[in-house]
Amino acid sequence: MTHAHSFHIPVMGIGFTIDSPLKVSQFGIDSVISLVDDILLEKLRKMYSGKYDLPYQEITVNIEDFRAKRITSYLDMIQDLAQEKFENFKNTTTETADGIRSYFNSLPDSSTFKKEFFQLSEHSFNFTEIKDWVKERMPMGSIDVNIMTKVDKDNYIKKEKLSSEFNDAHAALRGFANSKLNSSVVLSAGMNPRLYSYLEQFDDFYPDTDGNIKKKIVLKVSDYRSAMIQGKFLAKKGIWVSEYRIESGLNCGGHAFATDGHLMGPILHQFKENKQELIDTVYDLLISSLQLKERTIPNQPLSLKITAQGGVGTAAEHQFLIDEYNVDSVGWGSAFLLVPEATTVDKGTLDRLVKAKEEDLYLSNISPLGIPFHSLKGNTKDVEKAARISDGKPGSPCPKKFVALNKDFSEKGLCTASRQYQNKKLKQLKSKDLSQTEYDYHFHKITEKSCTCVGLGTSALLAYNLDTKIEGEGVSVCPGPNMAYFSKVSTLDEMMRHIYGETNVMSHPNRPNMFIKELHIYLEYYKEQISEFKMMPTAKRRKQLLSFSSNLMEGIGYYKNLFEAKKDKALPYYNLALQQLKESRTFLSLLTEEVEIPEDNFAS
């Protein structure tokens, strides 16, 4: 597979990468669009249609299958505009020898396209021949999309429930499948068997004779076991997973899916050691399924990429992941929030991100999905939420209802951040005979939920001066802890040169190694879990926490061996890492002692 760059820009929030492909794909950079908010996509389609003088006809909620059709129309427009930009970039780049040389100098040495170019230039001195070769072979960045598999709300017309194909995630998948894109859908947030089965209905997800797949599947996973289970499940349906995107459980942006104490380094090592086993096991199931379905059998093995993301911040870490674990690409997320040429962030939020320190970035419980969520203190959506609570009107108006998934009070579902849901929960709470301390605790648990499905998209509307009458102006932003170490707005060229070690846009000399940072976050997470356990200890929970501790201890041992083997290459750097590992081991041992309490203290 020919590629230009060794990094990609993952999905960020709902609106922060909503049009990133239009900004970066001409340079060969892959990026990911969220498909959560079809209302936002439709607003941006209207904006871009006006900007580029394209015909536009609104897709209203009165049109059948409007969500899927909005998504298809937006993606088709982005594809056309990005393709046009790419053709222009190719033409201007190849006009002169200096232009071609400058382009290839911007690529890393690991770029397959760069390697192919140097092989050609060794044997050809004909500028016209080289120019034509570059124009024909130059890769455009992939316009990928993201679907959170569990954000799959049932939909209704009046009081009549529609069939599952009209659920939100199903409609988003259909919107992508019907688009003209030749790219990938990143499926995140866990397994949704019904959605996975729906993939079977679209021809573009199946391989052709040469092993090409027009629309590829990327699974975002946090461990090898999950990758194998999901890969086999899809293969039995004739669907090949083209990429496993390994994301740190806690050292990432957005929603955080903590592992059972398994750290990123050992997980990447397991993928490296077992990649061929994964390919062989899943491929055999795939071929059997394709034969049963009487579908095309590829005449050569299908490609499989392993990529990684979460907390990467330096060129050394980037290259380390490539060299040590043979990953095909490294995801750079939070740092790109400070690159207006690549992402879409309103000025107010951009200023807050620039000033963010370590203590301003925290793992919160504000997500209505009930999953830990990285957040920035003082974001305007939380300020808005606090003002509502202070006025005695907790909860959001919930104008979009994308995460109206809780069915405690309504078959149609309510969002746990909504005013309607919180009013009902608080009414229940008042009816209980609780002490003031208990009441305050549960009041906070109910009202801390924030309207993220609106807040995570509003920044794009503010950035483009679009109407926010429905959404309001509150912005939620979800950078990872790594954001604290990037403190200036950068150009795309500066960030690329930072990634490839040609310059440095960081101003924090004491930033810990990405693996050490993840370990520290896991230790804090473990400490919180122990506090909850001590409030109501059970034998089952004790066993889980001891397993968690054992896995963390195993990870510390793995890193000790890894860093000791590398120590000669950067002695002070690895000496510091080894000292931090030693301290972490001691801290973990002390925490684990708190779990080993007498069994007669356990709840029945």
C-alpha positions in Angstrom: 0.0 0.0 0.0 1.4 3.4 -1.0 1.2 6.0 1.7 2.7 9.4 2.1 2.8 9.9 5.8 3.3 7.8 8.9 0.7 9.6 11.0 -3.1 10.1 10.8 -5.5 12.5 12.5 -8.1 10.5 14.5 -11.7 11.6 15.0 -12.0 14.3 17.7 -15.3 15.1 19.2 -18.2 15.6 16.8 -17.2 18.8 15.1 -13.4 19.3 15.5 -12.5 17.1 12.5 -15.8 17.5 10.7 -14.1 18.9 7.6 -10.4 18.0 8.2 -10.2 16.0 5.0 -10.9 19.1 3.1 -7.9 20.7 4.8 -5.3 18.0 4.8 -6.1 15.1 2.4 -4.4 16.9 -0.6 -1.2 16.5 1.4 -1.7 12.7 1.7 -2.8 12.9 5.4 -5.6 10.6 6.5 -8.3 12.0 8.8 -11.6 11.0 10.3 -15.1 12.6 10.2 -17.6 11.9 13.0 -21.0 10.8 11.7 -22.9 11.4 14.9 -24.6 14.7 14.0 -26.4 14.8 10.7 -27.8 18.2 11.6 -24.3 19.6 11.8 -23.3 17.9 8.5 -26.3 19.4 6.8 -25.4 22.9 8.0 -21.8 22.6 6.8 -23.0 21.2 3.4 -25.1 24.3 3.0 -22.2 26.5 3.9 -19.7 24.9 1.6 -22.2 24.7 -1.2 -22.5 28.5 -1.0 -18.8 29.0 -0.7 -18.0 26.9 -3.8 -21.1 27.8 -5.8 -22.5 24.2 -5.7 -26.2 23.4 -6.1 -27.9 22.8 -2.8 -31.2 21.4 -1.9 -32.0 21.0 1.8 -32.6 17.5 3.1 -35.3 18.1 5.7 -36.6 15.8 8.4 -39.7 15.3 6.3 -37.7 13.3 3.7 -37.6 9.6 4.1 -34.3 8.3 5.5 -33.1 11.9 5.9 -30.2 11.0 8.2 -28.6 8.6 5.8 -29.2 10.9 2.9 -27.7 13.9 4.7 -24.6 11.9 5.5 -24.2 10.6 1.9 -24.6 14.1 0.5 -22.1 15.6 2.8 -19.5 12.9 2.2 -19.9 13.1 -1.6 -19.5 16.9 -1.4 -16.3 16.5 0.7 -15.0 13.9 -1.7 -15.5 16.1 -4.7 -14.0 19.2 -3.1 -11.1 17.3 -1.7 -10.4 15.6 -5.0 -10.4 19.0 -6.8 -8.0 20.4 -4.2 -5.8 17.4 -4.6 -5.6 17.7 -8.4 -4.6 21.4 -8.1 -2.0 20.5 -5.5 -0.6 17.8 -7.8 -0.4 20.1 -10.7 1.3 23.0 -8.8 3.7 20.6 -7.0 4.9 18.9 -10.2 5.4 22.1 -12.2 9.1 22.3 -11.2 11.8 20.0 -10.0 12.1 22.2 -6.9 8.4 21.7 -6.2 8.8 17.9 -6.4 11.9 18.0 -4.2 10.2 20.1 -1.6 7.2 17.8 -1.5 9.3 14.7 -0.9 11.4 16.5 1.7 8.2 17.0 3.7 7.6 13.2 3.9 9.3 10.9 6.4 11.9 8.4 5.3 9.4 5.6 6.2 7.0 6.8 3.5 6.5 4.1 0.9 5.8 6.8 -1.7 9.1 8.5 -0.9 11.0 5.2 -1.2 9.4 4.5 -4.6 10.3 7.9 -5.8 14.0 7.6 -4.9 14.1 4.2 -6.6 12.7 5.8 -9.8 15.0 8.8 -9.7 18.1 6.6 -9.4 17.2 5.2 -12.8 15.6 8.1 -14.6 16.9 11.6 -15.2 14.0 12.6 -17.5 12.0 15.4 -15.7 8.9 14.8 -17.8 9.0 11.1 -16.9 9.4 11.8 -13.2 6.7 14.5 -13.3 4.2 12.1 -14.9 5.1 9.3 -12.5 4.6 11.6 -9.4 1.2 12.9 -10.8 0.0 9.4 -11.4 1.2 7.9 -8.2 0.8 10.7 -5.6 -1.5 9.4 -2.8 -4.4 11.5 -1.5 -5.2 11.2 2.2 -8.1 8.9 3.0 -11.4 10.5 3.9 -12.4 8.2 6.7 -15.5 8.3 9.0 -16.2 7.3 12.6 -19.3 5.6 14.0 -19.7 5.0 17.7 -21.4 1.7 17.5 -23.4 2.0 20.8 -24.8 5.4 19.8 -27.6 3.6 17.9 -30.8 5.2 19.2 -34.2 3.8 18.1 -36.1 6.2 15.9 -39.9 6.9 15.6 -42.3 8.5 13.3 -44.9 10.0 15.7 -45.4 7.0 18.0 -44.5 4.3 15.6 -41.1 2.7 16.2 -39.1 2.3 12.9 -37.2 -0.9 12.1 -33.5 -1.2 13.3 -32.1 -0.1 10.0 -33.3 3.4 10.8 -31.5 3.5 14.1 -28.8 6.2 14.3 -25.7 4.1 13.8 -27.4 1.9 11.2 -28.4 5.0 9.2 -24.9 6.5 9.5 -23.4 3.3 8.2 -25.9 3.3 5.3 -25.0 6.9 4.6 -21.3 6.0 4.3 -22.0 2.8 2.3 -24.1 4.8 -0.3 -21.4 7.5 -0.7 -18.8 7.6 -3.4 -15.9 7.4 -0.9 -13.2 4.8 -1.3 -12.1 4.8 2.3 -12.7 3.3 5.8 -15.3 3.4 8.6 -13.8 3.4 12.0 -16.1 1.5 14.4 -15.5 2.5 18.0 -16.9 2.1 21.5 -17.3 -1.6 21.5 -19.1 -4.4 19.6 -22.7 -4.0 18.3 -23.6 -7.4 16.8 -26.7 -6.1 15.1 -24.8 -3.2 13.4 -22.0 -5.5 12.4 -24.5 -7.9 10.8 -25.9 -5.0 8.9 -22.6 -4.6 7.0 -23.4 -7.7 5.1 -26.0 -5.9 3.1 -23.6 -3.6 1.2 -21.4 -4.8 -1.6 -18.7 -2.2 -1.0 -17.5 -3.9 2.2 -16.6 -7.2 0.3 -13.2 -7.8 -1.5 -12.9 -8.1 -5.2 -10.7 -10.6 -7.1 -7.6 -8.6 -6.5 -8.2 -8.2 -2.8 -9.3 -4.6 -3.1 -12.1 -3.4 -0.8 -13.8 -0.1 -1.7 -15.0 0.5 1.9 -12.8 -0.9 4.6 -13.5 -1.7 8.2 -11.3 -0.3 10.9 -11.9 -1.4 14.5 -10.7 0.8 17.3 -9.7 -1.7 20.1 -7.8 -1.6 23.4 -6.6 -5.2 23.5 -5.7 -8.2 21.4 -8.4 -10.4 22.7 -11.1 -7.9 21.7 -9.5 -7.6 18.2 -9.6 -11.4 17.7 -13.2 -11.8 18.9 -14.5 -9.0 16.7 -12.4 -9.9 13.7 -13.7 -13.5 13.8 -17.3 -12.3 14.3 -17.1 -10.2 11.2 -15.1 -12.7 9.1 -17.9 -15.2 9.6 -20.1 -12.7 7.8 -17.6 -12.3 5.0 -16.3 -9.0 6.2 -12.6 -8.4 6.6 -11.1 -6.0 9.1 -8.5 -4.0 7.3 -7.1 -2.3 10.3 -7.0 -2.6 14.1 -6.5 0.8 15.6 -5.1 0.4 19.1 -5.9 3.3 21.4 -4.6 3.8 24.9 -7.3 2.9 27.4 -6.8 6.2 29.4 -4.1 8.3 27.8 -6.3 9.5 24.9 -8.9 12.2 24.2 -12.7 11.8 24.3 -14.3 8.8 25.9 -11.8 6.6 27.8 -12.3 2.8 27.9 -10.0 1.6 30.7 -8.6 -1.9 30.3 -8.3 -4.3 33.2 -4.9 -2.8 34.0 -3.3 -3.8 30.7 -0.9 -1.1 29.5 -0.4 0.1 25.9 3.2 -1.2 25.5 2.4 -4.8 26.4 -0.7 -4.7 24.3 1.2 -3.4 21.2 3.8 -6.1 21.9 1.1 -8.8 21.8 -0.2 -7.5 18.5 3.3 -7.5 17.1 4.0 -11.1 18.2 0.6 -12.4 17.2 -0.2 -10.5 14.0 0.2 -13.5 11.7 -1.9 -15.6 14.0 -4.6 -12.9 13.8 -4.4 -12.8 10.0 -4.4 -16.5 9.5 -7.3 -17.3 11.9 -9.5 -14.5 10.6 -8.7 -15.1 6.9 -9.6 -18.8 7.0 -13.0 -17.9 8.5 -13.5 -15.1 5.9 -12.8 -17.4 2.9 -15.2 -20.1 4.2 -17.9 -17.4 4.6 -17.3 -15.9 1.2 -17.6 -19.4 -0.4 -20.9 -20.1 1.4 -22.2 -16.7 0.2 -21.0 -17.5 -3.3 -19.1 -14.2 -3.3 -15.8 -13.3 -5.0 -12.8 -15.0 -3.4 -9.7 -12.8 -3.5 -6.8 -14.4 -5.4 -4.2 -12.9 -3.0 -4.0 -12.2 0.8 -5.8 -9.2 2.1 -3.8 -6.4 3.7 -4.0 -5.7 7.4 -2.7 -2.6 9.2 -1.9 -2.2 12.9 -2.0 1.4 14.0 -1.7 3.1 17.4 -2.8 6.3 19.1 -3.1 7.9 22.5 -0.7 10.3 24.2 2.0 10.4 21.5 3.8 13.8 21.7 7.3 13.6 20.4 9.1 12.6 17.2 11.1 10.0 19.3 7.8 8.4 20.6 6.3 8.4 17.1 9.4 6.7 15.6 9.7 4.3 18.6 6.1 3.0 18.0 7.0 2.4 14.3 10.4 0.7 15.0 9.6 -1.3 18.1 6.0 -2.4 17.3 6.0 -2.2 13.4 2.8 -0.1 13.5 1.8 1.2 10.1 0.6 4.6 11.3 0.5 6.7 14.5 -2.5 8.8 15.4 -1.9 12.3 16.6 -5.0 13.8 18.1 -5.0 16.5 20.8 -2.0 18.3 19.4 -3.9 19.0 16.2 -6.6 20.9 18.0 -4.0 23.7 18.0 -3.6 23.5 14.2 -6.3 25.6 12.6 -5.1 24.4 9.1 -6.1 20.9 10.1 -9.1 21.0 12.6 -12.0 23.3 13.3 -12.0 25.0 16.7 -13.6 28.3 17.6 -11.3 31.0 18.9 -12.5 31.0 22.5 -11.9 27.3 22.8 -8.6 27.6 21.0 -7.4 30.2 23.6 -8.5 27.9 26.5 -6.6 24.9 25.0 -3.4 27.0 24.6 -3.5 27.9 28.3 -4.5 24.5 29.6 -2.1 23.0 32.2 -2.0 19.5 33.5 -4.4 20.3 36.3 -7.0 21.7 33.9 -7.3 18.4 32.0 -9.2 15.7 33.9 -11.1 12.4 33.4 -14.7 13.3 34.2 -18.1 11.6 34.5 -19.9 14.2 32.4 -20.7 11.9 29.5 -24.4 10.8 29.2 -23.0 7.5 27.9 -21.8 6.6 31.4 -18.2 6.2 30.1 -15.3 8.2 31.6 -14.7 11.3 29.5 -11.7 13.5 29.1 -12.6 17.2 29.6 -11.1 20.7 30.0 -12.0 22.6 33.2 -13.9 25.8 32.5 -15.2 24.8 29.1 -18.3 26.9 28.3 -20.7 24.0 28.2 -19.9 23.2 31.8 -20.2 26.9 32.8 -23.6 26.8 31.1 -24.5 23.6 33.0 -23.4 25.1 36.4 -25.5 28.2 35.8 -28.6 26.1 35.2 -28.0 24.1 38.4 -27.6 27.4 40.3 -30.9 28.7 38.9 -32.6 25.5 40.0 -33.1 24.3 36.4 -30.6 21.4 36.1 -30.3 19.5 32.8 -30.1 20.4 29.1 -33.0 21.1 26.8 -31.6 18.2 24.6 -32.4 19.5 21.2 -30.7 16.7 19.2 -31.3 13.6 21.3 -28.4 11.6 19.7 -27.7 9.9 23.1 -31.2 9.6 24.3 -30.6 6.0 25.2 -31.8 5.6 28.8 -35.2 3.9 29.0 -35.8 4.2 32.7 -38.7 6.6 32.2 -39.6 6.3 28.5 -39.6 3.6 25.8 -38.3 6.2 23.4 -35.3 6.9 25.6 -34.0 10.0 27.3 -30.5 11.4 27.6 -29.2 11.4 31.1 -28.0 15.0 30.6 -31.5 16.2 29.6 -33.7 18.4 31.8 -36.5 15.9 31.5 -34.5 12.9 32.7 -32.8 14.9 35.6 -36.1 16.3 36.8 -37.5 12.8 37.1 -34.4 11.4 38.8 -34.3 14.3 41.3 -38.0 13.8 42.1 -37.2 10.2 43.0 -34.2 11.3 45.0 -36.3 13.8 47.1 -38.7 11.0 47.9 -36.0 9.0 49.7 -35.1 9.4 53.3 -31.4 10.4 52.8 -29.0 12.3 55.0 -27.8 15.7 53.5 -24.4 14.1 52.7 -26.0 11.2 50.8 -28.5 13.5 49.0 -25.7 15.9 47.9 -23.6 12.9 46.6 -26.5 11.6 44.5 -27.6 15.1 43.4 -24.1 15.7 42.0 -24.0 12.2 40.3 -27.3 13.1 38.5 -26.6 16.7 37.5 -22.9 16.4 36.5 -23.9 14.9 33.1 -23.4 17.4 30.3 -25.0 17.7 26.9 -21.9 16.5 24.9 -23.7 15.6 21.7 -24.4 19.3 21.2 -21.4 20.7 22.9 -18.9 18.7 20.9 -20.2 20.0 17.6 -20.9 23.7 18.5 -17.3 24.8 18.1 -17.5 24.2 14.3 -20.7 26.4 14.1 -19.0 29.2 16.1 -15.8 28.9 14.0 -17.8 29.5 10.8 -20.2 32.0 12.3 -23.2 29.7 11.7 -26.5 29.8 13.5 -26.4 28.3 17.0 -30.0 29.2 17.9 -30.9 25.5 18.5 -27.6 24.4 20.1 -26.7 27.5 22.1 -23.1 28.7 22.3 -21.7 26.3 25.0 -18.8 24.2 23.8 -17.6 20.9 25.2 -14.0 19.9 24.3 -12.4 16.6 25.0 -8.6 16.8 24.7 -6.4 14.1 26.1 -3.9 14.7 29.0 -1.2 15.3 26.3 -2.8 18.7 25.5 -1.0 20.2 28.6 2.3 20.0 26.8 1.3 21.9 23.7 0.9 25.6 24.4 0.9 27.4 21.1 -1.1 27.6 17.9 0.9 25.9 15.1 0.8 25.7 11.3 0.3 22.4 9.7 3.9 22.5 8.4 5.2 23.1 11.9 3.2 20.2 13.3 4.4 17.9 10.6 8.0 18.9 11.1 7.5 18.3 14.9 6.2 14.8 14.3 9.1 14.0 12.1 11.7 15.5 14.4 12.7 18.5 12.4 11.5 21.1 14.9 9.9 21.2 18.3 6.6 23.0 19.1 6.5 21.8 22.7 7.5 24.1 25.6 7.4 21.6 28.4 10.8 19.9 29.1 9.5 17.8 31.9 6.8 16.0 29.9 6.9 12.3 30.9 7.3 9.5 28.4 3.9 8.6 26.9 4.0 5.1 28.5 4.9 6.5 31.9 2.1 9.1 31.6 -0.4 6.3 30.9 0.8 4.3 33.8 0.4 7.3 36.1 -3.2 7.8 34.9 -3.9 4.1 35.5 -2.6 4.4 39.0 -4.8 7.3 39.8 -7.8 5.5 38.2 -6.9 2.4 40.4 -6.8 4.6 43.5 -10.3 5.9 42.7 -11.6 2.4 42.2 -10.2 1.3 45.5 -11.9 4.2 47.3 -15.3 3.1 45.8 -14.5 -0.5 46.8 -13.8 0.4 50.4 -17.3 2.0 50.6 -18.9 -1.3 49.8 -16.3 -4.2 49.6 -17.3 -7.5 48.0 -15.2 -10.6 47.3 -15.9 -10.3 43.5 -14.7 -6.7 43.4 -11.7 -7.5 45.5 -10.7 -10.2 42.9 -11.1 -7.8 40.0 -9.0 -5.2 41.7 -6.2 -7.7 42.5 -6.3 -8.8 38.9 -6.0 -5.1 37.8 -3.0 -4.7 40.1 -1.4 -7.8 38.8 -1.7 -6.7 35.2 -0.3 -3.2 36.1 2.6 -4.9 37.9 3.3 -7.1 34.9 3.2 -3.9 32.6 5.7 -2.2 34.9 8.0 -5.2 34.6 7.7 -5.2 30.8 8.6 -1.5 30.6 11.6 -2.0 32.9 13.0 -4.6 30.6 12.2 -2.5 27.5 13.8 0.7 28.8 16.8 -1.0 30.2 17.5 -2.5 26.7 17.2 1.0 25.2 19.2 2.9 27.9 22.4 3.3 26.0 20.6 5.4 23.3 19.4 8.1 25.6 20.8 7.5 29.1 19.2 10.5 31.0 15.8 10.0 29.4 15.6 6.3 30.1 17.2 6.6 33.6 14.4 9.0 34.5 11.8 6.6 33.1 13.3 3.7 35.1 13.3 5.8 38.3 9.6 6.7 37.7 8.8 3.0 37.1 10.4 2.1 40.4 8.3 4.8 42.2 5.2 3.5 40.5 5.8 0.0 41.6 6.1 1.1 45.2 2.9 3.2 44.9 1.0 0.3 43.3 2.2 -2.1 46.1 0.9 0.3 48.8 -2.5 0.7 47.0 -2.9 -3.0 46.6 -2.4 -3.5 50.3 -5.6 -1.5 50.8 -7.5 -4.1 48.8 -6.4 -7.0 50.9 -8.8 -6.3 53.8 -10.3 -9.1 55.9 -13.2 -10.9 54.2 -15.5 -10.3 57.2 -15.6 -6.7 56.1 -17.2 -7.6 52.8 -20.8 -6.9 51.9 -22.9 -10.0 51.6 
